[in-house]
C-alpha cells in the first residue's frame, strides 16, 4: 500500500527565535505539499490562518508549551485566544509533574479545561512527553486524555528528553483504540522513520522536516 505521506504531516516550526519569514515559508511549503497542518506558537496563528485561508491545511497552535506546567485556567485562556485567531487544532502539553505525582484528577481537569475551551469543532492533541514517563504512566495518560475528550495523544514536544519511539506509538495506539488519533513527534527527520511511525499506529507526524520527508531526502533536524 502506498502511503500518501504528505497528508500525515504537521509541518512544524516552534523555535523561540522564529521570525515572520520563517512562518511565511512554513505556510507556503504547507500549501505546496498539501500537508495536514502547520504547527506554530500562538503568536503566529493569525498570520498562518490568513495565509492558509481557502486551503485544506489546518492551523495548529501549541498551548502550555513546552513544559505543560501552567494552570488549567491559563491553558484554557491560551486555547480560546488561539481559536479566536484562527486555530483549527490545539497541541497542548499535559501537566507532566501532576501525572508523575499520581494526581490523575488534576491531569484530567487540565486536559478537560482545554477541550472545553477549544469547542466542538477544534481538535485537541495532548502531548505526553513520553521520554519523561514510564510505560505505565504513558498508559495512564492516554486513558485520562480519552476520558477528558481529547482527540489525539502525542508523543513529545521535541524540546524534552527523547522523541518519538516505535514502542511508545504502538502502546499509545493500543490504549486509545481506533477512535482517537496518535501523533508521533520529536526526531522524525526522514521518510523511512515517518513510515515506521505510521505503521506503528501514528496518523499524524509532527516534524520540521516535512519537505525533506516528502522528497525522500536525508536531513539534519531538531524536531
C-alpha angles and dihedrals in degrees: 000000000000114000116219090215096184092067091060097052127104098196103220138201114164104146114138092230095053113142130200093263090058092054093045089053090047092055094045090052091047091054093046095051097031095233120185093247148330115246116208145154114275095256089069099046096096092051093048092046091054094045094047097043111134094020131101092241113112126215115232121192124198117230129197085008132209104351104031089216099123123102125271088247092055092048091049092052092047089050095050092049092048091051091048088053092053108274114155094184136032124209104196128184111228121225097273095182092053091053093048089049090055094247096136093161091061090050090051094049090046093055093039091055090058094043091052093045091049094056132212100303100048122083118225121209117194115214108213099183089224094191088072096047138077117236090255090053091050088054092049092048092051093051092048092049091052092047091051091053101252117159099213141020116214130200107221151354093228087235099076137068109312130336138241119330131189090237093055094045092050091048093047091050090050092051099046098038124206098309095071133053130244120210120197115203139159123066098012103137108146141047095250094054092045091053091048090054092049091049089050090057109277118137095182130044119202111205144140088214098068096127092048091048095053090047091050093235133141118254145177109226143153107219 
